Amino acid sequence: MLLEAVIVLLFTLGLGAGQFSSGVSLVEVYATVIDASGEPVAGLRARDFEVLEDGTPQAVTTFAAGDVPLSIVVALDRSFSMTGERLALARRAAASFVGALRPTDEVMVLAVGSETETISDPVPASKAAAIQWDAIQPWGTTPLYDATMRAIDAVQQRRGRRALLLISDGVDRDSDTTAADLIDHARRTDVLVYPVAIARDRPALFAELASVTGGRSIFVRDPKQLDAQLTALARELRMQYLLGYTPPRAGEREPAWHAIDVRIVGSDQRRLRVRARDGYFGR
């Protein structure tokens, strides 16, 4: 317990930030473990996990369960394609999501349209009642890939465990950023991305963004389902694991991709599934 308290203190001070591409000695991986019914699993210990880098098992030297500070950006698509009940229900679900976070979690809210507007600077979730959700009104089109990249950069500057919740219909219009650019950019940060699509079909890019960053994509056809989905996501975020290890090399002259595979060991390995980022660029 003392080790976990020290880890949480380090993250609160920002000393554990940005490890995936920074070249420091500790690689940090956030893992969500779910059971056969899709429910998050709590109570696991470091010895229940196996972490492999480029196929080689690593010694987990840093471990915390559920207590790592969270900083999250909620980016809500307000383009004209989200008008009416869809946007109203998205605002309400986003507010419920923030209300379900821990009081000390940090929340920033962005409105995404032809331009990205900051609705709320980073505040503790305990003060989220002051967020002006009604200020997010329909306006403009959505250069969605550009906006998502900016949102990732906004949360990357924060401390501790970082995440992006993106709520959109998934349609990009006139971005300078390509889908491939966005995936590559997300891989070079340590932001967990949770894209939520309110659409007739699940956008393939959303699933890939979630997969490479260790997040989860959510797809709903009926926006009335959003509230329950996002409240469940808030609960999931309270039950993540931090696994840290020292990579097997002193340094690299050029950025290089290193694959990460996180597994459950022992008798539970067949009934439990792990979501974690698929690798990092070290240098």
Secondary structure, DSSP 4 states (H G I P E B T S, - for coil): -HHHHHHHHHHHTTTT---TTT--S-EEEEEEEE-TTS-B-----GGGEEEEETTEEE-EEEEEES-S-EEEEEEEE-SGGGTTHHHHHHHHHHHHHHHTS-TTSEEEEEEESSSEEEEEEEEEGGGGGG--GGG----S---HHHHHHHHHHHHHTSSSEEEEEEEE-----S-SS-HHHHHHHHHTS-EEEEEEEESSS--HHHHHHHHHHT---EEESSGGGHHHHHHHHHHHHTT-EEEEE--SSS--SS-EEEEEEEEE-GGGTTT-EEE---EEEE-
